[in-house]
Amino acid sequence: MQVRGLLLLLALILLTATAEAGKNKKDKAKKSSSECEDWRWGPCIPNSKDCGLGYREGTCKDETKKLKCKIPCNWKKKFGADCKYKFESWGGCSVQTGVKTRSGILKKALYNAQCEEIVYVTKPCSSKIKSKSKGQSPLLQA
C-alpha cells in the first residue's frame, strides 16, 4: 500500500512539472509572435557573394523582422531562389541553334515572390555521341 501511494504521489508531481513547463513554452511563443497578419517579405539576401546563408526582411505596418534564409549555390539566378518550378524532360537538340530546351511550370512561390508561371531553360547540346550497345566491343559483334 505504501509503495502504491508513493508511486501515485511521484506521478502527480511529474504531471504538475510537465504542465508548468508547457505553460512556459506557450508564454515564450506568445511574446515572440506578432499580432500583425499581413507580412510583406523581401528576397533572401546572402551574407556574402550570391549564395549561401543570408537573411530576408519582412515588414508589417510599423514592425520589421529579419528571418534567416539560405540560397542554394546551384540555384537558377534567372528565376530567383523563392520560385520553385516543376520541369519537363529535355527536348531534342536543335541543329540550327545547337541547344536543347525544356519548360518549367510554377509549383510554389515562397514569401509572396513575384514569379513567372512558365519559364524556359536552354543548354548546349552534348557533343558526345552515345552508343546504343553497352558492354560489347565492336570487334566481338562481327
MDAnalysis code that builds the backbone (N, CA, C; Angstrom):
import MDAnalysis as mda
import numpy as np

u = mda.Universe.empty(426, n_residues=142, atom_resindex=np.repeat(np.arange(142), 3), trajectory=True)
u.add_TopologyAttr("name", ["N", "CA", "C"] * 142)
u.add_TopologyAttr("resid", np.arange(1, 143))
u.add_TopologyAttr("resname", ["MET", "GLN", "VAL", "ARG", "GLY", "LEU", "LEU", "LEU", "LEU", "LEU", "ALA", "LEU", "ILE", "LEU", "LEU", "THR", "ALA", "THR", "ALA", "GLU", "ALA", "GLY", "LYS", "ASN", "LYS", "LYS", "ASP", "LYS", "ALA", "LYS", "LYS", "SER", "SER", "SER", "GLU", "CYS", "GLU", "ASP", "TRP", "ARG", "TRP", "GLY", "PRO", "CYS", "ILE", "PRO", "ASN", "SER", "LYS", "ASP", "CYS", "GLY", "LEU", "GLY", "TYR", "ARG", "GLU", "GLY", "THR", "CYS", "LYS", "ASP", "GLU", "THR", "LYS", "LYS", "LEU", "LYS", "CYS", "LYS", "ILE", "PRO", "CYS", "ASN", "TRP", "LYS", "LYS", "LYS", "PHE", "GLY", "ALA", "ASP", "CYS", "LYS", "TYR", "LYS", "PHE", "GLU", "SER", "TRP", "GLY", "GLY", "CYS", "SER", "VAL", "GLN", "THR", "GLY", "VAL", "LYS", "THR", "ARG", "SER", "GLY", "ILE", "LEU", "LYS", "LYS", "ALA", "LEU", "TYR", "ASN", "ALA", "GLN", "CYS", "GLU", "GLU", "ILE", "VAL", "TYR", "VAL", "THR", "LYS", "PRO", "CYS", "SER", "SER", "LYS", "ILE", "LYS", "SER", "LYS", "SER", "LYS", "GLY", "GLN", "SER", "PRO", "LEU", "LEU", "GLN", "ALA"])
u.atoms.positions = np.array([
    [0.812, -1.193, 0.000],
    [0.000, 0.000, 0.000],
    [0.855, 1.257, 0.000],
    [1.895, 1.299, 0.817],
    [2.756, 2.485, 0.882],
    [3.454, 2.730, -0.449],
    [3.886, 1.688, -1.115],
    [4.585, 1.816, -2.385],
    [3.641, 2.401, -3.431],
    [2.402, 1.938, -3.431],
    [1.414, 2.439, -4.388],
    [1.150, 3.919, -4.139],
    [1.069, 4.327, -2.914],
    [0.854, 5.738, -2.570],
    [2.029, 6.604, -3.003],
    [3.253, 6.102, -2.796],
    [4.445, 6.836, -3.224],
    [4.485, 6.986, -4.745],
    [4.144, 5.921, -5.466],
    [4.128, 5.989, -6.928],
    [3.079, 6.981, -7.413],
    [1.925, 6.996, -6.778],
    [0.866, 7.938, -7.147],
    [1.309, 9.374, -6.897],
    [1.968, 9.621, -5.776],
    [2.471, 10.955, -5.457],
    [3.553, 11.387, -6.447],
    [4.444, 10.483, -6.797],
    [5.502, 10.773, -7.764],
    [4.911, 11.089, -9.142],
    [3.923, 10.331, -9.576],
    [3.270, 10.584, -10.863],
    [2.590, 11.943, -10.868],
    [1.964, 12.315, -9.752],
    [1.289, 13.606, -9.644],
    [2.293, 14.762, -9.729],
    [3.428, 14.622, -9.074],
    [4.477, 15.654, -9.107],
    [5.016, 15.796, -10.531],
    [5.267, 14.677, -11.194],
    [5.768, 14.696, -12.570],
    [4.767, 15.356, -13.515],
    [3.510, 15.052, -13.361],
    [2.462, 15.623, -14.206],
    [2.377, 17.135, -14.007],
    [2.482, 17.602, -12.782],
    [2.436, 19.032, -12.474],
    [3.643, 19.748, -13.078],
    [4.818, 19.159, -12.958],
    [6.034, 19.769, -13.501],
    [5.948, 19.864, -15.026],
    [5.423, 18.841, -15.673],
    [5.282, 18.845, -17.137],
    [4.301, 19.925, -17.574],
    [3.207, 20.073, -16.867],
    [2.210, 21.094, -17.209],
    [2.805, 22.494, -17.065],
    [3.603, 22.739, -16.034],
    [4.239, 24.045, -15.838],
    [5.236, 24.341, -16.961],
    [5.988, 23.324, -17.373],
    [6.957, 23.516, -18.458],
    [6.227, 23.862, -19.745],
    [5.094, 23.235, -19.997],
    [4.308, 23.538, -21.189],
    [3.793, 24.965, -21.171],
    [3.400, 25.471, -20.023],
    [2.916, 26.853, -19.914],
    [4.024, 27.841, -20.252],
    [5.236, 27.579, -19.754],
    [6.362, 28.476, -20.029],
    [6.648, 28.554, -21.528],
    [6.591, 27.421, -22.232],
    [6.836, 27.417, -23.671],
    [5.770, 28.227, -24.393],
    [4.514, 28.097, -23.982],
    [3.437, 28.849, -24.619],
    [3.601, 30.341, -24.381],
    [4.008, 30.723, -23.165],
    [4.205, 32.135, -22.854],
    [5.318, 32.725, -23.714],
    [6.407, 31.986, -23.887],
    [7.518, 32.467, -24.704],
    [7.081, 32.638, -26.155],
    [6.285, 31.705, -26.645],
    [5.829, 31.783, -28.031],
    [4.922, 32.995, -28.227],
    [4.097, 33.298, -27.275],
    [3.203, 34.447, -27.380],
    [3.981, 35.759, -27.383],
    [5.056, 35.836, -26.599],
    [5.847, 37.061, -26.525],
    [6.547, 37.345, -27.845],
    [7.030, 36.287, -28.542],
    [7.801, 36.493, -29.762],
    [6.913, 36.644, -30.996],
    [5.667, 36.194, -30.934],
    [4.810, 36.310, -32.108],
    [4.204, 37.706, -32.198],
    [3.797, 38.056, -33.397],
    [3.248, 39.376, -33.648],
    [1.753, 39.262, -33.923],
    [1.027, 40.318, -33.618],
    [-0.404, 40.332, -33.907],
    [-0.665, 40.658, -35.373],
    [0.334, 41.180, -36.055],
    [0.202, 41.572, -37.448],
    [0.102, 40.326, -38.325],
    [-0.821, 40.326, -39.291],
    [-1.021, 39.162, -40.147],
    [-0.618, 39.395, -41.599],
    [-0.383, 40.622, -42.014],
    [-0.122, 40.933, -43.418],
    [1.347, 41.261, -43.647],
    [2.216, 40.265, -43.448],
    [3.654, 40.473, -43.593],
    [4.036, 40.510, -45.062],
    [4.923, 41.403, -45.419],
    [5.491, 41.514, -46.769],
    [6.973, 41.182, -46.655],
    [7.386, 40.116, -47.335],
    [8.766, 39.640, -47.222],
    [9.559, 39.989, -48.463],
    [10.776, 40.436, -48.257],
    [11.683, 40.748, -49.353],
    [12.448, 39.516, -49.771],
    [13.305, 39.647, -50.762],
    [14.086, 38.495, -51.218],
    [15.158, 38.113, -50.203],
    [15.641, 36.901, -50.318],
    [16.736, 36.429, -49.473],
    [18.020, 37.093, -49.949],
    [18.713, 37.764, -49.044],
    [19.958, 38.452, -49.372],
    [21.106, 37.686, -48.709],
    [21.983, 37.080, -49.521],
    [23.080, 36.297, -48.924],
    [24.082, 37.184, -48.201],
    [24.713, 36.644, -47.172],
    [25.703, 37.393, -46.398],
    [26.955, 37.715, -47.216],
    [27.324, 36.823, -48.125],
    [28.477, 37.083, -48.984],
    [28.245, 36.422, -50.335],
    [28.833, 36.985, -51.370],
    [28.716, 36.500, -52.747],
    [27.251, 36.435, -53.165],
    [26.870, 35.393, -53.936],
    [25.491, 35.336, -54.414],
    [24.730, 34.085, -53.969],
    [25.306, 33.316, -53.017],
    [24.580, 32.163, -52.490],
    [25.058, 31.864, -51.072],
    [24.353, 30.963, -50.410],
    [24.700, 30.580, -49.039],
    [23.740, 31.181, -48.022],
    [24.167, 31.236, -46.772],
    [23.328, 31.761, -45.705],
    [23.131, 33.262, -45.846],
    [21.965, 33.719, -45.431],
    [21.665, 35.143, -45.507],
    [20.439, 35.462, -44.669],
    [19.732, 36.515, -45.047],
    [18.533, 36.903, -44.320],
    [17.542, 37.547, -45.281],
    [16.272, 37.560, -44.863],
    [15.233, 38.271, -45.592],
    [14.511, 39.169, -44.599],
    [14.145, 40.348, -45.035],
    [13.493, 41.323, -44.174],
    [12.002, 41.344, -44.464],
    [11.218, 41.414, -43.409],
    [9.772, 41.490, -43.553],
    [9.231, 42.710, -42.839],
    [8.187, 43.308, -43.399],
    [7.548, 44.462, -42.763],
    [6.048, 44.231, -42.682],
    [5.472, 44.750, -41.620],
    [4.035, 44.716, -41.425],
    [3.683, 45.924, -40.579],
    [2.947, 46.840, -41.185],
    [2.615, 48.119, -40.543],
    [3.911, 48.788, -40.103],
    [4.131, 48.976, -38.804],
    [5.355, 49.635, -38.344],
    [6.375, 48.651, -37.763],
    [6.141, 47.351, -37.945],
    [7.055, 46.325, -37.439],
    [7.992, 45.857, -38.544],
    [9.199, 45.471, -38.166],
    [10.176, 44.904, -39.094],
    [10.800, 43.681, -38.451],
    [10.952, 42.617, -39.234],
    [11.582, 41.388, -38.748],
    [12.608, 40.925, -39.762],
    [13.608, 40.185, -39.278],
    [14.584, 39.544, -40.153],
    [14.523, 38.044, -39.895],
    [14.470, 37.273, -40.975],
    [14.493, 35.815, -40.878],
    [15.745, 35.284, -41.551],
    [16.314, 34.228, -40.981],
    [17.448, 33.583, -41.628],
    [16.931, 32.833, -42.849],
    [17.743, 32.785, -43.897],
    [17.380, 32.048, -45.102],
    [18.651, 31.525, -45.751],
    [18.476, 30.706, -46.777],
    [19.622, 30.135, -47.473],
    [19.317, 30.064, -48.956],
    [20.258, 30.510, -49.761],
    [20.141, 30.392, -51.202],
    [21.095, 29.287, -51.635],
    [20.560, 28.200, -52.225],
    [21.447, 27.133, -52.673],
    [22.415, 27.647, -53.728],
    [23.618, 27.138, -53.731],
    [24.626, 27.630, -54.673],
    [24.410, 27.122, -56.089],
    [23.469, 26.193, -56.300],
    [23.160, 25.747, -57.657],
    [21.811, 26.294, -58.125],
    [21.319, 27.347, -57.506],
    [20.000, 27.906, -57.842],
    [20.013, 28.586, -59.193],
    [18.845, 28.661, -59.790],
    [18.689, 29.312, -61.091],
    [18.499, 30.799, -60.850],
    [19.560, 31.572, -61.008],
    [19.530, 33.003, -60.708],
    [18.469, 33.736, -61.506],
    [18.219, 33.248, -62.705],
    [17.235, 33.887, -63.575],
    [15.838, 33.884, -62.945],
    [15.496, 32.837, -62.208],
    [14.150, 32.706, -61.644],
    [14.040, 33.227, -60.226],
    [15.122, 33.331, -59.512],
    [15.065, 33.711, -58.100],
    [14.964, 32.473, -57.231],
    [15.474, 32.566, -56.026],
    [15.518, 31.409, -55.135],
    [14.153, 31.106, -54.526],
    [13.200, 32.034, -54.586],
    [11.897, 31.831, -53.960],
    [10.847, 31.298, -54.925],
    [11.220, 31.021, -56.164],
    [10.297, 30.486, -57.161],
    [10.688, 29.035, -57.439],
    [9.783, 28.109, -57.155],
    [10.067, 26.689, -57.346],
    [9.248, 26.179, -58.537],
    [9.927, 25.487, -59.469],
    [9.292, 25.022, -60.696],
    [9.390, 23.519, -60.851],
    [8.412, 22.938, -61.547],
    [8.421, 21.528, -61.931],
    [8.797, 21.498, -63.404],
    [9.958, 20.911, -63.733],
    [10.477, 20.930, -65.093],
    [10.162, 19.634, -65.835],
    [9.922, 19.784, -67.148],
    [9.734, 18.637, -68.035],
    [11.099, 18.049, -68.370],
    [11.092, 16.982, -69.164],
    [12.343, 16.404, -69.650],
    [12.921, 17.312, -70.732],
    [14.217, 17.195, -70.969],
    [14.860, 17.981, -72.012],
    [14.326, 17.560, -73.369],
    [14.105, 18.546, -74.229],
    [13.664, 18.277, -75.599],
    [14.846, 17.848, -76.451],
    [14.570, 17.623, -77.723],
    [15.622, 17.221, -78.645],
    [16.548, 18.386, -78.957],
    [17.691, 18.066, -79.519],
    [18.680, 19.072, -79.844],
    [18.315, 19.764, -81.159],
    [18.321, 21.088, -81.149],
    [18.063, 21.858, -82.359],
    [19.367, 21.979, -83.143],
    [19.342, 21.532, -84.400],
    [20.546, 21.566, -85.235],
    [20.933, 23.012, -85.550],
    [19.918, 23.879, -85.754],
    [20.202, 25.275, -86.107],
    [20.863, 26.041, -84.965],
    [20.350, 25.889, -83.743],
    [20.865, 26.678, -82.618],
    [21.927, 25.946, -81.806],
    [21.916, 24.607, -81.835],
    [22.883, 23.832, -81.054],
    [22.544, 23.759, -79.575],
    [21.276, 24.023, -79.233],
    [20.844, 23.947, -77.827],
    [19.588, 23.101, -77.719],
    [19.326, 22.602, -76.512],
    [18.065, 21.931, -76.236],
    [17.327, 22.711, -75.162],
    [16.010, 22.572, -75.130],
    [15.156, 23.404, -74.283],
    [14.225, 22.529, -73.449],
    [13.831, 23.067, -72.293],
    [12.745, 22.470, -71.509],
    [12.018, 23.586, -70.785],
    [10.777, 23.307, -70.409],
    [9.981, 24.332, -69.722],
    [9.673, 23.877, -68.308],
    [9.393, 24.854, -67.451],
    [9.035, 24.579, -66.067],
    [7.765, 25.328, -65.699],
    [6.876, 24.675, -64.988],
    [5.626, 25.281, -64.542],
    [5.761, 25.603, -63.055],
    [5.326, 26.792, -62.673],
    [5.447, 27.241, -61.281],
    [4.752, 26.264, -60.344],
    [5.503, 25.789, -59.354],
    [4.977, 24.866, -58.360],
    [4.650, 25.608, -57.068],
    [5.557, 26.519, -56.662],
    [5.368, 27.235, -55.399],
    [6.130, 28.553, -55.434],
    [5.472, 29.620, -54.948],
    [6.132, 30.919, -54.806],
    [6.249, 31.198, -53.310],
    [7.471, 31.193, -52.793],
    [7.694, 31.399, -51.363],
    [7.683, 32.887, -51.026],
    [7.188, 33.221, -49.861],
    [7.208, 34.587, -49.334],
    [6.609, 35.608, -50.315],
    [5.512, 35.229, -50.960],
    [4.800, 36.127, -51.882],
    [5.706, 36.655, -52.990],
    [6.643, 35.860, -53.445],
    [7.566, 36.279, -54.504],
    [6.808, 36.436, -55.819],
    [7.237, 37.374, -56.641],
    [6.666, 37.574, -57.966],
    [7.363, 36.608, -58.917],
    [6.655, 35.570, -59.350],
    [7.246, 34.532, -60.174],
    [6.484, 34.396, -61.487],
    [7.210, 34.034, -62.538],
    [6.573, 33.750, -63.816],
    [5.897, 32.387, -63.729],
    [4.734, 32.238, -64.394],
    [4.005, 30.965, -64.362],
    [4.758, 29.860, -65.113],
    [5.330, 30.204, -66.280],
    [6.073, 29.237, -67.079],
    [7.423, 29.837, -67.442],
    [8.484, 29.064, -67.270],
    [9.831, 29.516, -67.635],
    [10.444, 28.509, -68.601],
    [11.380, 28.971, -69.402],
    [12.071, 28.124, -70.362],
    [13.563, 28.170, -70.091],
    [14.206, 27.008, -70.173],
    [15.634, 26.894, -69.913],
    [16.275, 26.238, -71.121],
    [17.456, 26.721, -71.495],
    [18.195, 26.098, -72.590],
    [19.582, 25.703, -72.105],
    [20.158, 24.730, -72.776],
    [21.545, 24.361, -72.506],
    [22.150, 23.819, -73.795],
    [23.469, 23.928, -73.921],
    [24.118, 23.437, -75.138],
    [23.930, 21.932, -75.294],
    [23.823, 21.500, -76.529],
    [23.714, 20.063, -76.802],
    [25.037, 19.390, -76.493],
    [24.956, 18.145, -76.111],
    [26.159, 17.370, -75.822],
    [26.883, 17.068, -77.121],
    [28.193, 17.208, -77.114],
    [28.979, 16.915, -78.313],
    [29.335, 15.434, -78.391],
    [29.113, 14.708, -77.295],
    [29.418, 13.279, -77.266],
    [28.285, 12.502, -77.937],
    [28.640, 11.480, -78.694],
    [27.646, 10.617, -79.323],
    [27.544, 9.363, -78.472],
    [26.336, 9.102, -77.967],
    [26.137, 7.932, -77.117],
    [25.867, 6.720, -77.994],
    [26.558, 5.622, -77.703],
    [26.352, 4.398, -78.473],
    [25.195, 3.614, -77.875],
    [24.477, 2.892, -78.731],
    [23.315, 2.114, -78.293],
    [23.730, 0.832, -77.579],
    [24.796, 0.191, -78.053],
    [25.190, -1.082, -77.450],
    [26.125, -0.803, -76.266],
    [25.819, -1.460, -75.178],
    [26.633, -1.294, -73.966],
    [27.286, -2.625, -73.619],
    [28.533, -2.543, -73.246],
    [29.231, -3.722, -72.765],
    [29.738, -4.649, -73.857],
    [29.554, -4.298, -75.118],
    [30.058, -5.155, -76.197],
    [31.098, -4.401, -76.988],
    [32.149, -5.049, -77.285],
    [33.217, -4.463, -78.090],
    [32.810, -4.547, -79.575],
    [33.113, -3.529, -80.384],
    [32.772, -3.592, -81.815],
    [33.429, -4.775, -82.511],
    [34.558, -5.265, -82.009],
    [35.235, -6.397, -82.625],
    [34.474, -7.701, -82.409],
    [33.764, -7.810, -81.286],
    [33.051, -9.049, -80.977],
    [31.727, -9.143, -81.694],
    [31.195, -8.070, -82.220],
    [29.880, -8.072, -82.856],
    [29.915, -8.737, -84.229],
    [31.053, -8.821, -84.870],
    [31.163, -9.373, -86.234],
    [31.065, -10.861, -86.288],
])
